[in-house]
Amino acid sequence: MSSTPRSRSLSGALFALLVIAILAALLLIAIAAGLNPSDAAARIIESFFPPAAVTAQGAAIRDLYVIVFVIAAIIFFAVEGLILWTVLRYRRRPGDDTLPPQTHGNLLAEALWTIIPTVIVAFLFVISWQTLNTVEAVSAQPDIRIRAYAAQFQWQFDYYDESGENIVFTQLLPNGAEGGMAVPVGRSIRLRLESPDVIHAFYVPQFLFKRDVNPGRPSEFEFTVDEDDAGQTFGGQCAELCGAGHRLMTFDVHAMAPDEFDAWLAANIERANASPPPPPSAEPGGSQPPGGGQGDTVLQIAALNIAFDKSELAVPAGEGFRIEFDNQEAQPHNVAIHEGSPTGPEVFRGEIITGPRQITYEVPALEAGTYGFVCTVHPNMTGTLTAE
């Protein structure tokens, strides 16, 4: 049974009321949650766009995105508007019992829907090509040269001298205030990507840039962090599934003022070139140094497959001890001891070594209590140490 005009009008009115009720409910929920409706609308609009770019190259990528988004939005609303207008304008009304006149072929319409898409595609090609040239451009003499070495499952950052041939400092810690890749703002950074094993990917969301790291095929690109972003830290990650430990491949990018970066790099170069201090020894006359001397306790710990071979250790309280650490894989590891738990205050940190290699740590005496031991490079490698 066909519906009457009155019933169709009533159905349309009910649908409109339902839409208004839903919008009103959403507005009330936002107000009850303490959200400013205008702020909520702004957040919804921002969700359609990538993060604000912090590099000159990222700004060019975002500009391209905005242009493409605006063109796509115009096409979307134009097409949807025409569909809605057609549905309303040519809907069947009471008394429409005959087929309306049919139009077969329209030269103007066919010309428009051929020429307009061609112009749009040609325009997008040109601006995309210009953006690609901007992003891929490299200078003959960049200000800073860094190598990002990606291996299962670890990022390592090597800093080169002005010639770009000699490594002057290697950052083995990919995260944290003392780790990650530090870069100066306002200077051109040449980043070289290398991998010894599988495909990885260098990705920083605020850079609006992703580059695969293919084994045996180094690649390079340049970026310049905006001066206004000095003091900021940006999170990065491997964006290519590279194995069971893929989730561990994260890193930080610290944006520093140029003077601060120069001081930071000089201090790390000096520290890397300094000879290690001698291990603590007994004082003359057989007495032990303050804090407790080295006792007879020797702990043996090995690292393999991004894990320690032991999860629980015990030592005598008030007596120094040794840790014989065996790094059995080509990953940088160490043993650090923290008070209370692996995330508590650090009381000892052993030298980071890349294996296969062994090292002996001389650890000062610990007060009675529970401690956590952890790999500084891989915080997921943890265990419990008890001093009693």
N, C-alpha and C positions, 0 to 999 in steps of 0.2 A: 504494500500500500504506500503510495507516494505521500510525502509530507506536504502540508499546506504552507503557503507563504508566512502565515502567522507563526506556525511552529518553527520554521527555519529562522525567523527573526528572533524568536524567544531563545532558540539554541545559541545563536550568535551573541545575544546579550549575556546569557549565562557564561559563555566562554570568556567574554571580555571581563566580566565580574571576577571570574576565577583567576585570570591573569593579574588583575589589580590586587586581589587578595593575596596572591603569592608574593608579589612585589612588596606590598605593605608588610607582610609577615617577615620577609627578609630584612626590611628596614628596621622593624622593631627588634629583631634579634641582634642586629648590628649595634643599635642604641643600647640594648640591655647588656651587651658584652663590653660596653664602654668604648666602642669604636666610633670615630667621627665618620659620618656617611660620606663626606667629601674625600676623606683620606682613604676609606675603603674603595671608593670608585677610582681614585688615583692608583691604588695598588693593583686593582684589576687591570687597568690600562697598562701599567708598567709590566705586568706579567706577560704581555704579548711581545715584549722586547727583551733582548739580551741584557746582561749586566752592563753598567756604565764602564766604558773602556778606560784603562789606565795607561795605555801605550799609544803612541802616535799611529802605529800600524793598526791597533785595535779600533781606534776612532774611525779610520777609513773603512774598516769592515762594518762597523755599526752604521755608518752613513749609508753604505750600500744596502744594508738590511732595511733601514727605514724607507729608502726609496722603493725597494721591491715591495715592502709591506703596504705602503700607501697605494701603489699601483694595484696590488692584489685586492686591497680593501675597496678601492673605487670600482673595480670590475665586479667584485662580489655584490656590493650594494646595488650597482646598476643592473646586474642580471637578476638578482632577487627582486628588485623593485619592478622591473619589467614583467617578471613572472606574476607578481602580486597584482600589478595593474591589469595584466591580461586576464587573470582569473576573475577579477572584479568587473572589468569592463565587458567581457564577453561571457559572463556567466549566463546560464539558462534562466529565463524569466517565465512567469506564467503566460501562456499563450504562444510561446516559441515552439511551434509544432513542425516547422520546416527547417531544412538545413540552410544555414546562411551562405551567401556567395563565397566561393572559394577563390583564393589567389594562387596562381601557379607561376613561380618565378618572379624575381624582382631584381633588376640589374643594380639599382642603387644599394639595396640591402646586401647583395652578394659582394659588391665592391667594397662596402664598408667593413664587413666582417672578414675580408681578406686583407685589406690595406692596413686597418688599425692594428690587428695582431702582428703583422709584419713590422710595422713601425715600432711597436712596443718591444718585440724581440730584438730588433736591431739596436734600440736604445739600451736595453739591458746588456747586450753583448759589449757595447762600447764602455759603459761605466764599470762593468765587471772586469774587463781587460785593464782599465786604468787602475782599479783597486788592486788587482793581482800584481801589477807592476810596482805599485806602492809597497805592498806587503813583502814582495820577493826582492826588493832592491837591497843591495849590499854596498857598503862604501869600501873604498880602496884601503883605508886605514881607520878601522873602528877604534873607539876609545878604550874599550875593554874586550878581552877575549876570554871566553869560558867554555869548557867542555862539559856537557852533561853526559855522563857515562851510565847507561841503564843496563843492569844485569839482574837476573832472577835472584832475589827480589829486592833490589837496592838501587837507589840513586846516589851517584857520586859526582861532585862538582870540582873540576880542576881549573885553577886560575893560571893564565899564561902571562909571561912578561910582554913588553912592548913589541918584541919581534914576532910573537905568536908561535914560537918554537919550543920554548922551555917552560915547564910547569914550575911555578914558584910556591904554590900552596894547593893542597888537596883537602876539600871538605868532605869528610866521610859521614857526618851526621846530616841526614836529609831534613830533619824537623827540629823545631824548638828554637829558643832564643839563641842558643849557641850553635845551632845547625842551620841547614838550609842554604839556599843560594842568595847571597847578598849582592845587590846591584846598586849603582849610583843613579839617581834621577837626573834627567837632562843630558845624559851621555849615551852614545850609541853602544849597544852591547852586541857583540858577535857571538852567537851560541852555536857550538858544534855538537851534534848529536851522534853518539856511537853506541852500538850494542854488540856484545860478544856471543850472544846465544839465540834469542828468539825476537820476534817483533814486539817492540814496546811503543808507547806514544807519549810525547810531551804535551801536556795540556794544563793550561791555567785559565779558568773561566773568565777572569777579568781581562785577560789578554785577547779574548775572543779568537783564539788561535789554537790549532792542534796540528802537530807534525809527527808522523810515524818515525820510529827509530828502527831501521832495518839492519839486521846483522850483516857486517861486511860492506855496508853502503853508507858511509858517513854523509850527513847533510848539514847545511848551515843556514841560518837566517839571522836577521838583526831586528832589534826592537829598542825603543827608547821610552822609558817610563816617564810620565808627566811629572814635572817638578812639584806640582801641588800634592802629589801622593807620597812625598817623603815621610818616612816614619810608619808607613803602612806595611802590613804583612799579608801576602796573598797565598792561598792554598793551591797546590798543584797535585797532579796525580798521573799515573800511567792510565791512559784511556784505551788500552788494547789488552784484551784478556791474554795474559802471558803465562798462566800456570796457576798452581794451587795457592801460591802466595801473592797473587795479584793484588789483593786488598792491602798488602803491606807497602805497596809502592806509591807512597805519598811523599810530598816535599813541600817546603815553605820557600817563598820568595820574599826577602826583606828589602824594601826600598829605602835607601839611605841618602841623606844629603851628601854631595860630593866630598866635602871635607871629612865627614864622618866615615864614609867608605874608605877613603885613602888611609885614615888612621887605623881602621879595622883591618885592612889588608896588610899594612906594614907590620902591625902587631902579630898577625898570624904568620907572616913570613918569618919574622924574627923568632917566633916560638918554634916554628918548624925547623929552623936552622940551628936552634940551640941544642947542645948535647944534653941527653937526659941526666937528671941528678943521680948520684950514686945511691944505692940502697942503704937504708939505715943499718948501722952496725953498733956493736957494744962499745961503750965508752972505756977509756983507759982504766985498768984495774979490774976489769971484768964486770963493772956495773952496767946496767942497761940504760938506754936513753929514756928521757921522760916519756910517760905514756905507755910504758911497757915495752920490753924488747921482744925479739923474735923467739918464739918457743919452738918446740919440736913438731907442732901440728902442721901437716901439709895436706891441703885439699886438692883433689884432682878433678877438674871439670873439662868437658869437651863440648864443642859446638858443632852440630851437623844438621843439615836440613832446617835451618832457621830455628833451632831448638837446643837447649842444654840437655846433656845426658842425665843430669841429676836435678831433682826438684827440691830436695831437702838436704841441708848440711848442718853440722854442729861443730863449734870450736869452744875452747876454754875461755871464759870471760877474764879480762884483765891481762891477756897474754897475746902478743903479736903472733901472726901465723903467715904461712905462705899459701898462695894459690897457684898451682901448676895448670895453666890454661892451654888447651890444645884446640886451636881453630882448624877444623878438618875440611873446610870448604872455602871456595874462592869468594867469600863474602867478608866484609869487615865486621868483626865482633870484639867485644871486651866483656869484662865483668866489673860491674859497679855495685856497691853496697849502699842501701838506703835504710834509714832508721824506721822501724815499724813495719813498713811494707815497701814494695818496689816503687811506689809513688811518693814515699816519704822523703824527708831531707836526706841529701846525699852525704855520706860520711867517707866514702872511698870510691875512686874511679880509676880503673886500670887502663893502661894504654890500649887504644884500638889497633888491632892488627888484622891484616888480610891474609887468609890462609892459602894453602896449608902451611901452618906455622905454629910454634909453641912459644910461650913466654911464661915467666914466673913473676908473680906479683908479691911484693912485700907489704902486707897489710898491718897497720898498727893495731894495738889492743882495742878491743871493744868492751863496753860495759855490758853487764848481764842484761839480756833482753832478747827480743825477737827482731830480726832484720829481714829485709828482702834483697835478693841479688837479682840483677837485671842486666841485659845487654843495652848499653846506651843507644846503640844504633837501631836495635829492634826491640821496642818496649814490650812486645808480646813474649819475649824470652825471659821468663821470670822463675824464681824459686824462693824458698824460705831458708834463712840462716839463723840458727839459734846459738847465742853465746850464754854459757852457763858454767 
